[in-house]
Amino acid sequence: MADSEHDIEHMAARVTDAHGFLHIDDKTAELAKLDEEIAAPGFWDDAAHAQGVSKQASNLRETIREYDEAAALLEDARAALELAGEDEAFAAEADDALARLSDLLDALEITSWFSERFDGGDAILTVNPGSGGLEAQDWTDMLYRMYVRYAEKKDWKVTILDVVPGEGIGLDKATIQIEGRNAFGMLKSENGVHRLVRISPTDDKKRRHTTFAGVEVLPVLPDDIEVDLNPADVRVDVYRSSGPGGQCVNTTDSAVRLTHIPTNIVVTCQNEKSQLQNKEAAFRVLKAKLYEREEQKRAQELAELRGDRMDNTFGSQIRNYVLYPYQMVKDVRSGVETGNVDAVLDGDLEEFVIGYHKWRVSQ
C-alpha cells in the first residue's frame, strides 16, 4: 500500500508538470478564441483559412482532452487506492489506472517536444537516390514504401505528389504529403542521408553493395505564411505523366514542372489527374523549399555572428541499414539500433523517431 501511495504522489507531480509544459491554460484560452472565430458568420467564406483554423483548434482540443484524461485517471487511482483498504480488488484497479496514466503522460511528454512553429502540422517528404544507379533507385523505392507504411500505422493520411519510376527498377524520386498530428515535427528525424549495405539483387556476381538515398522533410506552410515568390520568376512546363496513374493520367499533358529561375529549384508533380491540381501541389512544395532556404540562410547568418559551427544536417549520413553480412539498423545520432530490419523497412520506425527526439532534446 505504501508503494502505491508513493506511485500516486509521483504521478500527481508528473500531472502537475504536464499542466505546465503543455501550457494548458494558454491552450484553453487560445481554443476559446478560435471557437469564437469558427462560430462567427462567414467563417467558411475563405475555405482554405477556415480549414487551417479548424485543424489548429482540433489539435488544441486533443491536447487538452488528453491532459483532462490524465487528471481523471489520477483521481480514479486515488479513489481506488482509498477503497483498497476495505476490498483488495480495488488495489488492482488502482494499479491499472496508474499504468494507463504513466503511458499517457509519456505520450504527452513526447507531444511537448514539438513546440516549434510548424511541428504540429503536415509534412512534405521527398526521397531521392544517391550514387549507385539501379541499386540507389531500388533503395529509394524501399524507403518510400517504409514511410508510407509508417504513416499508415499512425493513421496519418498520405497523398502521393510525385513518384517517378526508375530505369527498369525502383524509383528515381518520390514526394509525398503526410497529414497528421505532429507529422512534420516527428518526421524531422528522417532528414538526411540513409545508407544501405546488402547483396545487390541487380548484381549477377552477388557482391556486397553500399548505396545511399537522401530524405528531405519540409513543412506544409499555412496560408498566412508569406513567401517571397514572384510568379514571373517561375517557368511552368507541362508534360505527359510517366508514372502509373488512374484513368487519363498518362494520356494528357497533366504533369507539371516548375523551375524557380533565381534559385534554379525544380519541382515536379504528376500524380493528380488534372493539370490544375498538379500545379497547386507543385507550388505548395516550391513555397516550402523557398521558405526552408530562407530559414537556413538566416540560421547561417546568425551562426556566423555568434561564431557557431553549423552542422549540415541534410547531406550527412544519419542511419545505417545493414542486410549483409549481418542484419542491423542503427541511427548514428541517437545510437538506437535493432536487428529486426524487415520490421523497420515495413514501417516500424517509432523507436527510431522517438529515439532521435529524445537525443535531440537532451543535447
Beta strands, then each sheet from edge to edge (+ up, - down):
strand 1: 123-129
strand 2: 157-165
strand 3: 171-179
strand 4: 192-199
strand 5: 208-219
strand 6: 234-239
strand 7: 255-260
strand 8: 265-269
strand 9: 317-322
strand 10: 328-331
strand 11: 337-338
sheet 1: 2+ 3- 1+ 5- 4+ 9+ 10- 11+
sheet 2: 6+ 7- 8+
end
